[in-house]
Amino acid sequence: MYVFKCFVSESNFKLLYGFLIRNLELFGPSI
């Protein structure tokens, strides 16, 4: 149970990190 919870939180973090990177790539040049 604990291992599964850690795995889910890690995957969510990677998803969020990838989303932030895409936003930086989109809005970086305009700033």
CNS distance restraints for C-alpha pairs under 8 A (distance, minus, plus):
assign (resid   1 and name CA) (resid   5 and name CA) 6.22 0.50 0.50
assign (resid   2 and name CA) (resid   6 and name CA) 6.28 0.50 0.50
assign (resid   3 and name CA) (resid   7 and name CA) 6.17 0.50 0.50
assign (resid   4 and name CA) (resid   8 and name CA) 6.22 0.50 0.50
assign (resid   5 and name CA) (resid   9 and name CA) 6.25 0.50 0.50
assign (resid   6 and name CA) (resid  10 and name CA) 6.09 0.50 0.50
assign (resid   7 and name CA) (resid  11 and name CA) 6.20 0.50 0.50
assign (resid   8 and name CA) (resid  12 and name CA) 6.14 0.50 0.50
assign (resid   9 and name CA) (resid  13 and name CA) 6.13 0.50 0.50
assign (resid  10 and name CA) (resid  14 and name CA) 6.28 0.50 0.50
assign (resid  11 and name CA) (resid  15 and name CA) 6.17 0.50 0.50
assign (resid  12 and name CA) (resid  16 and name CA) 6.13 0.50 0.50
assign (resid  13 and name CA) (resid  17 and name CA) 5.99 0.50 0.50
assign (resid  14 and name CA) (resid  18 and name CA) 6.08 0.50 0.50
assign (resid  15 and name CA) (resid  19 and name CA) 6.24 0.50 0.50
assign (resid  16 and name CA) (resid  20 and name CA) 6.26 0.50 0.50
assign (resid  17 and name CA) (resid  21 and name CA) 6.24 0.50 0.50
assign (resid  18 and name CA) (resid  22 and name CA) 6.25 0.50 0.50
assign (resid  19 and name CA) (resid  23 and name CA) 6.32 0.50 0.50
assign (resid  20 and name CA) (resid  24 and name CA) 6.22 0.50 0.50
assign (resid  21 and name CA) (resid  25 and name CA) 6.24 0.50 0.50
assign (resid  22 and name CA) (resid  26 and name CA) 6.21 0.50 0.50
assign (resid  23 and name CA) (resid  27 and name CA) 5.95 0.50 0.50
assign (resid  23 and name CA) (resid  28 and name CA) 7.79 0.50 0.50
assign (resid  24 and name CA) (resid  28 and name CA) 5.03 0.50 0.50
assign (resid  25 and name CA) (resid  29 and name CA) 7.62 0.50 0.50
assign (resid  27 and name CA) (resid  31 and name CA) 6.57 0.50 0.50
